């Protein structure tokens, strides 16, 4: 039996929940289908930069998150490869739209804040989408449990293995040649770190340490894995020892963070990204279907913009849908078929506008993240020599982006 829904969003990640909440703020209902049994909060923490806070301001959940996380004052980058003095980028530098804001936010608190503002029943858990089919002007969304949803608009926010992205013609994201180990440590007392993003670059690997508040520190380690490193996945004990074996050049205070990390707070995952030219030429939208978040622009985490871009997607997508829905029909239609066709056209226009607005921005982010994280002699040399100048300026330019307010022009 088919269930009718105006808008179906696949995936209750950052992009999916932000889009749904932004639509709700504009008076538009949506249904979010999530394959997990409950809210997905894996990943421990996420770095939210100035552009992301503008999106959180737009959906009205930024204040509570600010109260629970400290503002970072800058980023310190040290390299054991170049042996150059550590460079520092201040986050206090004001941009064209005012001061910058950077915080390392617990992923669970971000997701709970988004979920809490949604109307009851918006998210349907244990709903794994297995296929999508066309049905005239509508899309049929088939679930693993046999349920079928007929929808006027389908939005894929279902991550790197997106069923919706595959339907649009996107290939599976490519392996970046690196893997990422992430961890989170909660201290009973204060950790004593400065409110700064500390990054350490080594030969073929990099560390990052970011305090979330006075007691919690999020850290990551990414490297180019060998065949022997495959055994690390699913083995947090070996993973922790592997990380510790690589951090002999780090300050004792920083090593202690890894040593104190519980085994159940350590994750290993391969880094994947979509080729920029696929984003430039691919179908971000087609008819009444589109993608957002990692289903659209998976990128390596080297500039910390994956989640930020997902937040931007949600605000812009919701606004484009709402603006298109208010446009006048092209002609007088009295029968139901004619009304459905007019609504389909409006939805198609809205999704096309979203795709146009997000295409170049997403391509820029994917490309910059790849360049910053790429491990090669020439790139490493240039990156170490000009990091504080060129990359710092480019990063600040990225942070200037403003997704705008949730209002219909």
C-alpha positions as CSV (number, residue, x, y, z in Angstrom):
1,X,0.0,0.0,0.0
2,X,1.4,3.4,-1.0
3,X,1.6,6.3,1.4
4,X,1.4,9.8,-0.1
5,X,3.9,12.5,1.0
6,X,4.6,15.9,-0.5
7,X,8.3,15.9,0.3
8,X,10.4,12.8,1.3
9,X,13.9,13.3,2.6
10,X,16.1,10.2,2.7
11,X,18.6,10.2,5.6
12,X,18.4,11.9,9.0
13,X,22.0,13.1,9.0
14,X,23.0,16.8,9.2
15,X,21.8,17.6,5.7
16,X,18.5,15.7,6.0
17,X,17.5,17.2,9.4
18,X,18.6,20.7,8.5
19,X,16.6,20.6,5.3
20,X,13.6,19.3,7.1
21,X,13.8,21.9,9.9
22,X,14.4,24.7,7.4
23,X,11.3,23.6,5.5
24,X,9.4,23.5,8.8
25,X,10.4,27.0,9.6
26,X,9.0,28.1,6.2
27,X,5.7,26.2,6.9
28,X,6.3,23.2,4.7
29,X,6.0,19.7,6.0
30,X,8.4,16.9,5.1
31,X,9.0,13.2,6.1
32,X,12.5,12.0,6.9
33,X,13.3,8.3,6.3
34,X,16.2,7.1,8.4
35,X,17.6,3.5,8.1
36,X,18.9,3.5,11.7
37,X,16.8,2.6,14.7
38,X,17.6,5.9,16.4
39,X,19.3,9.2,15.8
40,X,22.8,8.7,14.3
41,X,25.4,10.4,16.4
42,X,28.6,8.6,15.3
43,X,31.7,10.8,14.6
44,X,31.9,12.3,18.1
45,X,32.4,15.9,17.1
46,X,32.4,18.3,14.1
47,X,34.2,21.6,13.5
48,X,31.7,24.3,12.7
49,X,33.1,27.4,11.1
50,X,31.6,30.9,10.5
51,X,29.6,29.9,7.5
52,X,28.0,27.0,9.4
53,X,27.0,29.2,12.3
54,X,25.1,31.5,9.9
55,X,23.1,28.4,8.8
56,X,22.4,27.5,12.4
57,X,21.3,31.0,13.1
58,X,18.9,30.7,10.2
59,X,17.2,27.6,11.6
60,X,17.3,29.0,15.2
61,X,19.3,26.4,17.1
62,X,22.7,28.2,17.4
63,X,22.4,29.8,20.8
64,X,22.1,26.5,22.8
65,X,25.1,25.1,20.9
66,X,27.2,28.2,21.6
67,X,26.5,27.8,25.3
68,X,27.8,24.3,25.4
69,X,31.0,24.7,23.3
70,X,34.0,27.1,23.6
71,X,34.9,29.4,20.8
72,X,38.3,28.6,19.3
73,X,40.7,31.5,18.9
74,X,43.0,30.2,16.2
75,X,44.8,27.3,14.5
76,X,48.4,26.3,15.2
77,X,50.1,24.2,12.5
78,X,53.4,22.4,13.2
79,X,55.3,20.3,10.7
80,X,57.9,17.6,11.5
81,X,58.7,17.3,7.7
82,X,59.7,20.9,7.0
83,X,61.2,21.5,10.5
84,X,59.9,25.1,10.1
85,X,58.6,27.0,13.1
86,X,54.9,26.4,13.8
87,X,52.6,28.8,11.9
88,X,49.5,30.3,13.5
89,X,46.2,31.6,12.0
90,X,44.1,33.8,14.1
91,X,40.3,33.3,14.0
92,X,39.9,36.8,15.5
93,X,40.6,38.4,12.1
94,X,37.4,40.1,10.9
95,X,36.1,39.4,7.5
96,X,33.8,41.4,5.2
97,X,30.8,40.4,7.3
98,X,32.3,40.8,10.8
99,X,34.2,38.5,13.1
100,X,34.8,34.7,12.6
101,X,33.4,32.0,14.7
102,X,34.8,28.5,15.1
103,X,33.8,25.8,17.5
104,X,34.3,22.0,17.8
105,X,30.7,20.8,18.5
106,X,29.7,17.4,19.8
107,X,27.8,15.7,17.0
108,X,25.2,14.3,19.4
109,X,24.3,17.7,20.7
110,X,24.0,19.1,17.1
111,X,21.8,16.2,15.9
112,X,19.6,16.4,19.1
113,X,19.2,20.1,18.7
114,X,18.0,19.6,15.1
115,X,15.7,16.7,16.0
116,X,14.2,18.5,19.0
117,X,12.8,21.4,16.9
118,X,11.1,19.1,14.4
119,X,7.4,18.3,14.7
120,X,6.6,14.9,16.2
121,X,6.5,12.1,13.6
122,X,8.7,13.9,11.1
123,X,11.4,11.2,11.3
124,X,10.6,7.6,10.6
125,X,13.3,5.4,11.9
126,X,14.2,1.8,10.8
127,X,13.2,2.9,7.3
128,X,15.9,1.8,4.8
129,X,15.4,2.9,1.3
130,X,16.3,0.2,-1.3
131,X,15.1,1.7,-4.6
132,X,13.4,4.6,-6.4
133,X,11.1,4.4,-9.3
134,X,9.2,6.9,-11.5
135,X,5.4,7.0,-11.5
136,X,4.3,9.7,-13.8
137,X,5.0,13.0,-12.1
138,X,5.7,11.3,-8.8
139,X,8.5,9.2,-7.4
140,X,7.9,5.8,-5.6
141,X,10.3,5.2,-2.7
142,X,10.6,1.5,-1.7
143,X,11.7,0.5,1.7
144,X,13.3,-2.8,2.9
145,X,10.3,-3.5,5.1
146,X,8.0,-3.4,2.1
147,X,6.5,0.1,2.6
148,X,6.2,2.3,-0.4
149,X,6.0,6.1,-0.4
150,X,4.6,8.2,-3.3
151,X,6.1,11.7,-3.2
152,X,6.1,14.9,-5.1
153,X,9.6,15.8,-4.1
154,X,12.4,13.4,-3.3
155,X,15.6,14.7,-1.6
156,X,18.6,12.3,-1.1
157,X,20.6,13.1,2.1
158,X,21.6,9.4,2.4
159,X,25.4,9.8,2.6
160,X,28.2,8.4,0.5
161,X,26.3,5.2,-0.5
162,X,23.3,7.2,-1.5
163,X,20.5,5.3,-3.3
164,X,19.1,8.7,-4.6
165,X,22.5,9.8,-5.9
166,X,22.8,6.5,-7.8
167,X,19.4,7.1,-9.3
168,X,20.5,10.5,-10.5
169,X,23.5,8.9,-12.2
170,X,26.3,9.7,-9.8
171,X,29.1,7.1,-9.4
172,X,30.2,5.8,-6.0
173,X,32.6,8.3,-4.3
174,X,36.3,7.6,-4.9
175,X,38.7,6.4,-2.2
176,X,41.1,9.3,-1.5
177,X,44.0,7.0,-0.7
178,X,43.8,7.9,3.0
179,X,41.9,6.7,6.1
180,X,40.9,8.6,9.2
181,X,40.9,7.6,12.9
182,X,38.8,9.8,15.1
183,X,38.5,9.9,18.9
184,X,37.0,11.8,21.7
185,X,38.2,12.2,25.3
186,X,36.3,13.4,28.3
187,X,38.4,14.5,31.3
188,X,36.9,14.6,34.8
189,X,38.7,17.8,35.4
190,X,39.8,20.5,32.9
191,X,42.0,19.3,30.0
192,X,44.2,22.5,30.2
193,X,44.4,23.0,26.4
194,X,44.3,26.5,24.9
195,X,41.1,27.2,22.9
196,X,42.9,26.5,19.6
197,X,42.8,24.0,16.8
198,X,46.2,22.3,17.0
199,X,47.4,20.4,13.9
200,X,50.6,18.4,13.5
201,X,51.8,17.4,10.0
202,X,54.2,14.4,9.6
203,X,55.4,12.4,6.7
204,X,52.3,10.8,5.3
205,X,50.1,11.6,8.3
206,X,48.5,14.4,10.2
207,X,47.0,14.9,13.7
208,X,44.4,17.4,14.9
209,X,43.2,18.2,18.4
210,X,40.2,20.5,19.1
211,X,38.8,21.2,22.5
212,X,34.9,21.2,22.5
213,X,34.6,22.6,26.0
214,X,36.7,22.7,29.2
215,X,36.5,18.9,29.6
216,X,36.1,17.4,26.1
217,X,38.7,17.1,23.4
218,X,38.1,15.8,19.9
219,X,41.0,14.5,17.9
220,X,41.8,12.9,14.5
221,X,44.6,11.1,12.8
222,X,44.6,10.5,9.0
223,X,47.3,8.6,7.0
224,X,47.9,6.6,3.9
225,X,47.1,3.0,5.0
226,X,49.1,-0.1,3.9
227,X,47.6,-3.6,3.4
228,X,48.7,-4.4,6.9
229,X,46.6,-1.5,8.3
230,X,43.4,-3.1,7.2
231,X,43.3,-5.1,10.5
232,X,42.8,-1.8,12.4
233,X,39.1,-1.5,11.3
234,X,37.0,-3.1,14.0
235,X,39.9,-3.4,16.4
236,X,40.0,-0.2,18.6
237,X,42.7,-1.6,20.8
238,X,45.2,-2.0,17.9
239,X,44.0,1.3,16.4
240,X,44.8,3.2,19.6
241,X,48.3,1.6,19.9
242,X,48.9,2.4,16.2
243,X,48.1,6.1,16.8
244,X,50.3,6.2,19.9
245,X,53.2,4.7,17.9
246,X,53.0,7.6,15.5
247,X,52.9,10.5,18.0
248,X,56.3,10.3,19.6
249,X,57.1,13.9,18.3
250,X,54.0,15.4,19.9
251,X,53.9,17.3,23.2
252,X,53.2,15.1,26.3
253,X,50.0,17.0,27.0
254,X,48.6,16.0,23.6
255,X,49.8,12.4,23.8
256,X,47.8,12.1,27.0
257,X,44.6,12.9,25.1
258,X,45.0,9.8,22.9
259,X,46.1,7.6,25.9
260,X,43.0,8.6,27.9
261,X,40.6,8.0,25.0
262,X,38.2,5.0,25.8
263,X,38.2,2.2,23.2
264,X,34.6,2.7,22.4
265,X,35.3,6.4,21.5
266,X,37.6,5.5,18.6
267,X,36.5,5.0,15.0
268,X,38.4,4.1,11.7
269,X,37.0,5.0,8.3
270,X,38.3,5.4,4.7
271,X,38.2,8.9,3.3
272,X,36.1,9.3,0.2
273,X,35.3,12.2,-2.1
274,X,33.4,12.9,-5.3
275,X,35.5,14.1,-8.3
276,X,34.9,17.8,-8.8
277,X,34.1,17.4,-12.5
278,X,31.2,15.0,-11.5
279,X,29.7,17.8,-9.4
280,X,30.2,20.3,-12.3
281,X,28.6,18.1,-14.9
282,X,26.4,15.7,-12.9
283,X,22.7,15.8,-12.2
284,X,22.4,17.4,-8.8
285,X,18.7,17.6,-9.6
286,X,16.5,15.9,-12.1
287,X,12.8,16.7,-12.3
288,X,11.5,16.5,-8.7
289,X,14.6,14.8,-7.3
290,X,17.8,16.2,-5.9
291,X,20.7,15.4,-3.4
292,X,22.3,17.3,-0.5
293,X,25.1,16.7,2.0
294,X,27.5,13.8,1.5
295,X,25.1,12.3,-1.1
296,X,25.9,15.3,-3.2
297,X,29.5,16.5,-2.3
298,X,31.4,14.0,-0.2
299,X,34.9,15.5,0.5
300,X,37.9,14.8,2.6
301,X,37.9,16.5,6.1
302,X,41.0,18.5,5.6
303,X,39.3,21.9,5.6
304,X,36.5,20.9,8.0
305,X,33.7,21.9,5.6
306,X,31.8,18.7,5.0
307,X,29.2,19.2,7.7
308,X,29.3,23.0,7.2
309,X,28.4,22.6,3.5
310,X,25.6,20.2,4.5
311,X,24.1,22.9,6.7
312,X,24.3,25.4,3.9
313,X,22.6,22.9,1.6
314,X,19.7,22.6,3.9
315,X,19.0,26.3,4.2
316,X,19.4,27.1,0.5
317,X,17.4,24.0,-0.7
318,X,14.5,24.8,1.6
319,X,14.4,28.4,0.5
320,X,14.5,27.5,-3.2
321,X,11.6,25.0,-2.7
322,X,9.5,27.6,-0.8
323,X,10.1,30.4,-3.3
324,X,9.2,28.2,-6.2
325,X,6.0,27.0,-4.5
326,X,4.7,30.6,-4.3
327,X,5.1,31.3,-8.0
328,X,2.0,31.7,-10.1
329,X,0.9,28.9,-12.4
330,X,1.7,29.4,-16.1
331,X,-1.9,28.9,-17.1
332,X,-5.4,28.2,-15.8
333,X,-5.8,24.6,-14.8
334,X,-9.0,23.1,-13.4
335,X,-8.5,19.4,-13.4
336,X,-6.3,17.4,-11.0
337,X,-3.8,16.3,-13.7
338,X,-3.2,19.9,-14.7
339,X,-2.6,21.0,-11.1
340,X,-0.2,18.1,-10.6
341,X,1.7,19.1,-13.7
342,X,2.0,22.8,-12.6
343,X,3.2,21.7,-9.1
344,X,5.8,19.4,-10.6
345,X,7.1,22.3,-12.8
346,X,7.3,24.6,-9.7
347,X,9.2,21.9,-7.8
348,X,11.5,21.3,-10.7
349,X,12.3,25.0,-10.9
350,X,13.1,25.2,-7.2
351,X,15.4,22.2,-7.3
352,X,17.2,23.5,-10.4
353,X,17.8,26.9,-8.7
354,X,19.3,25.0,-5.7
355,X,21.6,23.0,-8.0
356,X,22.8,26.1,-9.8
357,X,23.5,27.9,-6.5
358,X,25.4,25.0,-5.0
359,X,27.3,23.5,-7.9
360,X,30.4,25.8,-8.0
361,X,30.5,26.2,-4.2
362,X,30.6,22.5,-3.7
363,X,33.2,22.0,-6.5
364,X,35.4,24.6,-4.8
365,X,35.2,22.9,-1.4
366,X,35.9,19.4,-2.7
367,X,38.9,20.7,-4.7
368,X,40.5,22.7,-1.9
369,X,40.0,19.9,0.6
370,X,41.7,17.4,-1.7
371,X,44.7,19.8,-2.3
372,X,45.2,20.5,1.4
373,X,45.1,16.9,2.3
374,X,47.0,15.4,-0.7
375,X,50.3,13.8,0.3
376,X,53.1,14.4,-2.2
377,X,56.5,16.0,-2.1
378,X,55.7,19.0,-4.2
379,X,52.4,19.8,-2.6
380,X,53.8,19.2,0.9
381,X,56.7,21.6,0.2
382,X,54.4,24.3,-1.2
383,X,51.9,23.8,1.6
384,X,54.4,24.0,4.4
385,X,56.0,27.1,2.9
386,X,52.9,29.1,2.1
387,X,50.3,27.6,4.4
388,X,49.9,30.6,6.6
389,X,49.6,33.0,3.6
390,X,47.8,31.4,0.7
391,X,45.8,28.7,2.3
392,X,45.0,30.9,5.2
393,X,43.5,33.5,2.9
394,X,41.6,30.9,0.9
395,X,40.2,29.4,4.1
396,X,39.0,32.8,5.3
397,X,37.4,33.4,1.9
398,X,35.5,30.2,2.3
399,X,34.3,31.2,5.7
400,X,32.8,34.4,4.3
401,X,30.1,32.5,2.6
402,X,26.6,33.4,3.8
403,X,23.7,31.0,3.0
404,X,21.2,33.7,3.8
405,X,18.0,33.8,5.9
406,X,15.0,31.7,5.8
407,X,12.7,34.1,4.1
408,X,10.9,34.1,0.7
409,X,11.8,37.1,-1.6
